[in-house]
Every structure is written in structure tokens, then in C-alpha cells.
Amino acid sequence: MDYLEKANLWKSYKDLEPSLKAELDSMDDNALKEAFTTDLAFGTGGLRGVLGVGTNRMNIYIVGKATLGFGRYLLKQSNVAGQRGVAIAHDNRHQSVEFARFSAEVLASLGFRVFLFESLRPTPELSYAVRNFKCIGGIMITASHNPKEYNGYKIYDETGCQLVPHMADEVIAEINKIDDYFAIEHSLNHELIYYIGKEIDEKYIKDVKKIILRPNLNKDFKLVYTPLHGTGQVFAPQVLQSEGYDVVPLACQMTNDPDFSGVKTSNPENKEAYDEAIELAKEIGAKIVLATDPDADRLGIAVEHNGEYILFTGNQTAALVFDYICKTRKELGTLPADGYLFTTNVSSTLPIAIAEKYGLKTEITLTGFKFIGEKAREMETTHRGTYVFGFEESYGCLVSDCVRDKDSIQAILMLCETAAYYREKGMDLYDALQEIYKEYGYYKEGITNISLKGLEGAAKIGRIMNYFRESNICLKDFKILAKDDVYKSMHYDYVTDKDSTIKLPQSNVIKYYLNDNMWFVLRPSGTEPKLKVYYGVKGTSNEEADEKLALLGKEVLEIVNMVK
């Protein structure tokens, strides 16, 4: 069925939601192509797309089809799947409430008990709820940090972990069996839909607080916190205050605003997200600015040092927190001898060096915290090791595996404890990071996001990836030692001229290993129309590392830009 046939099918549905019908009637041919040529696909973050009419958009019919497919998949996993139930939560975005309720109704019509949060909640609490209620699965309605025009749909397994590829493929197969978007049964069966809130909130916070290592540190410094209009407002300020921290929420960004009208961007990776919070921090003399993304699974920070506020990357924050955890748990005698660090193949290698010092093993996964969650499950079931810490460069980490997704509430607690620890030693977090660099080397990382929208953009991304996959590229100032082609599951060693297989799930990712502990990776985004290029270097000083990073980025992008 081509895009026009799909569009006409939608037009023929007499009960099409009025706003979607109006949008469909106003579309020209190009708009119809964009909305109907392809179907919205599951990526690293599940289902995510622009709100609107069409098979390539987020709307009630796409959500209904996805939920029906997910429900049918779950019914095949257990004879008591319906009795175990599914937990559902949502963020602050447009139509999030409607999508969450509709998902609950579809599942109830299949005979599932549904544990539906009564109001918006962070993604990590959804993961926790799945585990607490011993559900067979979970659904989170969110598009994370994407622009206001987006929404999304993430699905979780019985361990509270997002579905890994082989599971997602089975769900997709079930979804693809559904031909009629408009005949999906949905039931307001209130006997099967249970509204949850305060009771599970209290359990979640109680378990999260178990990560605290030094409860009696001096906390006489101010913090500014912003949820960037998202779900972090539910817990972050209250948890910090309950532990004695002097936190001042940024009032203008503490509202549930689906338009994110009080922020320039809702992504804590971007400098502009901190503008208003840093202004407040300067006024009140706050030492740290904390920002969580809309579904509160990721944390970004800005640290005051000599009168300036310095933004830390996700890699830097993870290195600081992980080093503090290892140091403190070793002193307390609680660092497990069989402990593991889990990270991704686009993240900093500095925490790996820290893990080696403390006798911990490291395992590297693909991008997507579901792979780290999968490792946590493996540790739990096989007992071959103990989970200590997991992180990825995109500002997400997990301290306690009572949750199986990134958790900014855990990250906030541990980051603030780290700050209090170093403050007692007369140091701020910037000073602490420099001490880590002096010991291990000056690791620096960067990322370039190349936006390529629409069908032509997707084709261009494909051409770039194929060029790097099939060509023997050269860099002017760096020596390429090896290459991983994760799509082909192959590692090519250019020094020994020997090839070997990679034990990672097949994915459209290419990683190059260079001299002097440097590397770069190319990967199409799983959630946005972007090609992501990651870089990592190591130097003997901040200046040298910065120079290497700039030069490496320049040379790689020159090759990328050659591809037409």
C-alpha cells in the first residue's frame, strides 16, 4: 500500500478524531508522503515521533496499535500475564494523559490488570513500579527531551527494563499483524484499572535513599534545581530537602507546561537549558545547578568555580560519582570483589580506568540503557557478578539496580553527596574532577549531531554510514588502528591484519580505534532524524586534550561532509 492509499484509508474512517481529520484534509502531497510513506518504528528509545495524523506520526491510533501488539506479546510470555498486569505512567507532554489512558483501556479489554499512575511521574519510577507490583510489563508515555511537537511510547519487560532488540522484534511482529488501526477494542473496565500514586512513591523514595553512603556530611551550601517543566518536580526538591540540602527550585520552570514555554530547550545536554537557573544561582550564591529532562531519567549539572558556572558533561558527572562511590565503598568495606561497571561504546573510557584501579570489571554495551538494564538482570539471575554502577554519555546513570533504567533522582542524591564530601575537603566539584584527571589522564569527549530530516535525510544518513562501512578511510593526524562494524558483527584490526567477531547485538554502528587512546563512533539516532558522531581523546593536560578533540572532530567531519 503506497502513501496515498494509506491516506485515503484514513480519510475513509468516518469516526477519525476531529483534530486529526482537519489536519489530514489540509495536507498537500509532500505532507502526505512524510506522514504516510513509512510507519513509525521502534528505536533505542521505543516509539517516538511528531504528534499528528498518519502512520509515521504519534497519535491515538498508533498508540492503540502498539499497545494491542504489546499486549498480545505479553500474553504469550505467561499464562498469568493478565493477572500480573502492566504499569503505565506518563510525562507532561501534549496528549500524554490521553495516550496513557487509552493504553490502559486497550490492555483492560485484553483482560490485563493495569496499574495506572494518577498523574505524571518520572520514567525511573515506572521501572520501579513494574518491579514492585511484579507486573509482566510496563509502558511509559514520554518523548524525553524532544521538542514540544513530539511524544513517545516506551515499553518495559517484567524486570522493569526497556525491551532489548530480540524482544522488541517479537512485539513489532505482533504489531505488524494488526491491519485495522480503527477497530482496536478499548474498555473503560474500572475493575481492571487501578490508579496508583502516593503508596508506590513512598516505597520508591525509601529504596532510592538506600544508596546514601555518608548521611552525616555537612550540607551547608545552596543548590538550584529545575525540572525543565517536566516530571522531576514530583520528587527532586522534596528528596533533597528531606536529606538536609538547601535546594531552591526554579519556580518559573516548576509547572507542568507541555509547551516548555519557560525554557529555550528541555535537553540538559544543551547550555541554553541552564540560562534562567544560573541567573537564580548567581543571585542566591548557589554552588550547583541541577537540571533534569522532562521524564527525569537524566541529570545535567552546572558547577560554580571561581565565580563562573561550568557545565559538566554526562561523562564527567559519571566519572565523578563513580570515583566517589568506589572510594567510599572501599573505605566502608562494601565494595564487592566481583563488582561490575557497565557502560556503552560511545561513552568515556575514564570510568573504565577508575574501575581497574578498584579491581572492578567493565562490560561495554550498545547505546541504550536497556542493554545496561539487561546486564543488571543477568547479574541478578546468574550471580556471576555484582552490579555497582552503570552509565551512558547522554547524562544517564544508575546507582542502585532497584530500578532498571536511568534514574536522575538517584543521580541527584549521589552527586550532591559527592559535592558535600569534597566541600568538607575545601574543594568544589570542578577541583575534584581535576584531581581525577591528574591521576588517570585528561579524558575529553565530544559529540556532533548532524540533523538530516525527512526521507531524503534518512537516505543521506544511509549513504554516509555505507561510505564509512565500505571505505578504507584515512585521517591526516591520527592513525586508525582498528574498526568495529557492529552491523556486520565484525572487528577489523589493521595492526595485526586479523578480523574477529563482536559479541554485541547487530546495530548500525561503526567505531574506530585510534592511536593515543582515541576513538570515534558514527551512529544514526534511534529517536531523532540525526546522525551522531562521537569522539574521545586522552591528553596529558586539559589544553592538549582540548586540542586533540577539536582536531579529531574537524578531520572526521571533513570526511562526513564529502559524502553527497
Stockholm file with secondary structure:
# STOCKHOLM 1.0

chainA/1-564         MDYLEKANLWKSYKDLEPSLKAELDSMDDNALKEAFTTDLAFGTGGLRGVLGVGTNRMNIYIVGKATLGFGRYLLKQSNVAGQRGVAIAHDNRHQSVEFARFSAEVLASLGFRVFLFESLRPTPELSYAVRNFKCIGGIMITASHNPKEYNGYKIYDETGCQLVPHMADEVIAEINKIDDYFAIEHSLNHELIYYIGKEIDEKYIKDVKKIILRPNLNKDFKLVYTPLHGTGQVFAPQVLQSEGYDVVPLACQMTNDPDFSGVKTSNPENKEAYDEAIELAKEIGAKIVLATDPDADRLGIAVEHNGEYILFTGNQTAALVFDYICKTRKELGTLPADGYLFTTNVSSTLPIAIAEKYGLKTEITLTGFKFIGEKAREMETTHRGTYVFGFEESYGCLVSDCVRDKDSIQAILMLCETAAYYREKGMDLYDALQEIYKEYGYYKEGITNISLKGLEGAAKIGRIMNYFRESNICLKDFKILAKDDVYKSMHYDYVTDKDSTIKLPQSNVIKYYLNDNMWFVLRPSGTEPKLKVYYGVKGTSNEEADEKLALLGKEVLEIVNMVK
#=GR chainA/1-564 SS CCHHHHHHHHHHCTTCCHHHHHHHHTCCHHHHHHHHSSCCCEETTEEEEEBSSSTTSBCHHHHHHHHHHHHHHHHHHCTTHHHHCEEEEECSSTTHHHHHHHHHHHHHHTTCCEEEESSCCCHHHHHHHHHHTTCSEEEEECCTTSCTTEEEEEEECTTSCBCCHHHHHHHHHHHHTCCCGGGCCCCCCTTTEEEECHHHHHHHHHHHGGGCSCTTCCCCSEEEEECTTSGGGGTHHHHHHHTTCEEEECGGGCSCCTTCTTCSCSCTTSGGGGHHHHHHHHHHTCSEEEEECTTSCCEEEEEEETTEEEECCHHHHHHHHHHHHHHHHHHHTCSCTTEEEEEETTSCSHHHHHHHHTTCEEEEECSSHHHHHHHHHHHHHHCSSEEEEEEETTTEEESCTTSSSCCHHHHHHHHHHHHHHHHTTTCCHHHHHHHHHHHHCEEEEEEEEEECCHHHHHHHHHHHHHHHHHSCCCCSSSCEEEEEETTTTEEEETTTTEEEECCSCCCSCEEEEESTTCEEEEEECSSSSEEEEEEEEEESSHHHHHHHHHHHHHHHHHHHHHCC
#=GC SS_cons         CCHHHHHHHHHHCTTCCHHHHHHHHTCCHHHHHHHHSSCCCEETTEEEEEBSSSTTSBCHHHHHHHHHHHHHHHHHHCTTHHHHCEEEEECSSTTHHHHHHHHHHHHHHTTCCEEEESSCCCHHHHHHHHHHTTCSEEEEECCTTSCTTEEEEEEECTTSCBCCHHHHHHHHHHHHTCCCGGGCCCCCCTTTEEEECHHHHHHHHHHHGGGCSCTTCCCCSEEEEECTTSGGGGTHHHHHHHTTCEEEECGGGCSCCTTCTTCSCSCTTSGGGGHHHHHHHHHHTCSEEEEECTTSCCEEEEEEETTEEEECCHHHHHHHHHHHHHHHHHHHTCSCTTEEEEEETTSCSHHHHHHHHTTCEEEEECSSHHHHHHHHHHHHHHCSSEEEEEEETTTEEESCTTSSSCCHHHHHHHHHHHHHHHHTTTCCHHHHHHHHHHHHCEEEEEEEEEECCHHHHHHHHHHHHHHHHHSCCCCSSSCEEEEEETTTTEEEETTTTEEEECCSCCCSCEEEEESTTCEEEEEECSSSSEEEEEEEEEESSHHHHHHHHHHHHHHHHHHHHHCC
//
